[in-house]
């Protein structure tokens, strides 16, 4: 069985590859590797979410399960006066994300190692973005949704992307149960970008 990308310490042999992509008018370079989600190409769900993101210039953003850092790096360029925290349980992903921050000259972001929201205990954000690990199971994905409200500021939003045929509808329903709202921001390539927002009061 292939090693799962959400393993803490990947043991697969390194096989790095350089990727280039354009988001919001800027060209980025990313180093990917074996043992990390979507080596060799940017996942279409991640790509759709990155293109759909809308953030205030001073937003504080959490990229949960950042992989090699695509969403967090794009988020920082959309919020140049804010701050981005990127987290992942995968040590190899964390190392790659840090290298990709440097390669793309991203100044207002940092990467932390750890599962779920543990690396940001007690912190709140204007936006949480994630391409959740569907293969890890519904309980894992639901935990990301369930614990999000305590890490969002007033009017903050949770942005998730999921395959339409792999539970996007049920994920949206769960987000609605937790937040009392959820909207589909974008559709494409068999994916949906879902956003739920904290109440303003």
Secondary structure, DSSP 4 states (H G I P E B T S, - for coil): -PPPTT-SS--SPP--EEEEEEETTEEEEEEE-TTSTTTTS--HHHHHHHHH----TT-EEEEET-TTSHHHHHHHHH-TTSEEEEEES-HHHHHHHHHHHHHTT--SEEEEE-STTGGGTT--EEEEEE---GGG-HHHHHHHHHTTGGGEEEEEEEEEEEEGGGTHHHHHHHHHHHHS--EEEEEETTEEEEEEE----
